[in-house]
Amino acid sequence: MWIDRVVELEPAKRLVAVKCVSLAEEHLHDHFPARPGAGDAARPALPLMPASLVLEGMAQSAGILVGHAGEFREKVILAKVSRAEFFADATPGRVIRYEATADQITPSGATTRIEATLHDPAAPDASALPLARAELIFSHLDQNLGGVRFPEHNFVFGEGFRTLLRTSGVAVPA
């Protein structure tokens, strides 16, 4: 999971989710570890959340918006990243705010736009820093693979997503 909580939801229109970037997350230590040495060879650690994981948080946020519009009956998968731009690095101690907007939702899938901003809890009055923006296309898996059959249960919106939604106050069908 690359989001921690859904904080706003306008069904089939807009969803806002947040992710608290923590130094306790193992992946931050690989991007980028300290390099011992002397002079130009030395470098202090620079932990940051990789852009690929920021994009995954964007996709999860927009995917929940699309899934919720169909009461999570469809297996919603990311089909295409039409555009993605990154403007800053997500570092420990920051909060990422994802705001997803549905441009179009159809029986076969959806097109969405999403913006990510960085917030500093230590400076709550400071302006948000633009982090990234993307245009994402989703497919309803069972509607688009010409007869290929998948398990009946919705493995996309599994227990992890259901727990996230419930703890965020979003109604989840049984």
C-alpha positions in Angstrom: 0.0 0.0 0.0 1.4 3.4 -1.0 -1.3 5.4 0.6 -2.2 5.6 4.3 -5.7 7.1 4.4 -8.5 8.3 2.2 -9.5 11.8 3.5 -12.0 13.0 1.0 -14.3 11.2 -1.5 -16.8 12.6 -3.9 -18.2 9.4 -5.5 -17.2 9.0 -9.2 -15.7 12.5 -9.2 -12.8 13.1 -6.8 -10.7 11.4 -4.1 -8.0 12.7 -1.8 -5.6 10.4 -0.1 -2.5 10.9 2.0 0.8 9.1 2.5 3.1 9.8 5.4 6.7 9.3 4.3 8.6 7.7 7.1 12.3 7.0 7.6 11.1 3.6 9.0 10.2 2.5 5.5 12.9 0.1 4.2 12.8 1.3 0.6 14.0 4.8 1.6 17.4 3.4 2.7 18.2 2.2 -0.8 17.5 5.6 -2.3 20.2 6.8 -1.6 22.6 5.3 1.0 25.6 7.1 2.3 28.8 6.6 0.4 31.9 6.6 2.6 35.1 8.0 1.2 37.1 11.2 1.1 36.6 14.3 -0.9 34.2 14.0 -3.9 33.7 10.3 -3.3 32.0 10.8 0.0 28.3 11.4 0.2 25.8 11.6 3.1 22.7 9.5 3.0 19.8 11.0 1.0 16.7 8.9 1.7 13.8 9.6 -0.6 10.7 7.8 -1.9 11.4 6.7 -5.5 9.2 8.3 -8.2 7.9 4.9 -9.2 6.4 4.4 -5.7 4.9 7.9 -5.8 3.3 7.0 -9.1 2.0 3.8 -7.6 0.4 5.8 -4.8 -1.2 8.0 -7.5 -2.5 4.9 -9.3 -3.9 3.4 -6.0 -5.7 6.7 -5.2 -7.2 7.0 -8.6 -7.9 3.3 -8.8 -9.9 3.4 -5.6 -11.9 6.3 -7.0 -12.7 4.3 -10.1 -13.4 1.1 -8.1 -15.7 2.9 -5.7 -17.8 4.3 -8.6 -18.7 0.7 -9.5 -19.1 -0.4 -5.8 -15.9 -2.4 -6.2 -17.6 -5.0 -8.5 -15.0 -4.6 -11.2 -11.3 -5.6 -11.1 -9.8 -2.2 -11.8 -6.2 -2.3 -13.1 -3.9 0.4 -14.4 -3.8 0.1 -18.2 -1.7 3.1 -19.2 0.2 6.0 -17.8 -0.6 8.6 -20.5 1.6 11.3 -18.9 3.6 11.7 -15.7 5.7 14.6 -14.5 7.7 14.9 -11.3 8.8 18.2 -9.8 10.4 17.3 -6.4 11.6 14.5 -4.1 9.5 13.0 -1.3 11.7 12.9 1.7 11.1 11.5 5.2 8.9 13.6 7.5 6.7 14.9 4.6 3.1 14.0 3.8 2.1 13.4 0.2 -1.4 14.5 -0.7 -2.9 12.7 -3.7 -5.9 14.3 -5.4 -7.5 12.2 -8.1 -10.2 13.4 -10.5 -12.2 11.1 -12.8 -12.5 12.6 -16.3 -14.6 9.7 -17.6 -15.8 6.4 -16.2 -17.3 3.8 -18.6 -18.2 0.1 -18.4 -14.8 -0.8 -19.9 -12.7 1.6 -17.7 -11.8 5.1 -16.8 -9.5 8.1 -17.5 -8.2 10.1 -14.5 -6.0 13.0 -13.6 -4.1 13.1 -10.4 -1.9 15.7 -8.7 0.5 15.0 -5.8 1.7 17.7 -3.4 4.2 17.6 -0.5 3.3 19.0 2.9 5.5 19.6 5.9 3.8 18.8 9.2 6.5 20.9 11.0 5.4 24.0 9.0 1.6 23.6 8.6 1.2 27.2 7.4 3.7 26.7 4.6 2.5 26.3 1.0 2.2 22.8 -0.5 5.1 21.9 -2.8 4.1 20.4 -6.2 5.4 16.8 -6.3 3.9 15.2 -9.4 1.0 15.0 -11.8 -0.2 12.3 -14.1 -2.9 11.2 -16.4 -3.8 7.5 -15.9 -6.1 5.1 -17.8 -7.7 2.2 -16.0 -9.3 -0.9 -17.4 -12.1 -3.1 -15.9 -10.2 -6.3 -16.3 -13.2 -8.7 -16.8 -14.6 -6.4 -19.5 -11.6 -6.2 -21.7 -9.7 -9.4 -22.3 -11.9 -11.2 -24.9 -13.0 -14.2 -22.9 -10.0 -14.6 -20.6 -11.4 -15.7 -17.2 -10.1 -14.5 -13.9 -11.1 -15.7 -10.4 -14.5 -14.5 -9.4 -13.3 -12.8 -6.2 -12.0 -9.3 -6.6 -8.2 -9.8 -6.1 -7.5 -6.2 -7.0 -9.4 -4.8 -4.0 -8.2 -7.3 -1.5 -8.2 -7.2 2.3 -5.4 -4.6 2.4 -7.5 -2.2 0.4 -10.7 -3.1 2.3 -8.9 -2.3 5.6 -7.6 1.0 4.3 -11.1 2.0 3.2 -12.8 0.9 6.4 -10.3 2.7 8.6 -10.8 5.8 6.4 -14.5 5.7 6.9 -15.3 4.6 3.3 -18.2 2.1 3.1 -17.0 -1.2 1.7 -19.5 -3.7 0.3 -19.6 -7.1 2.1 
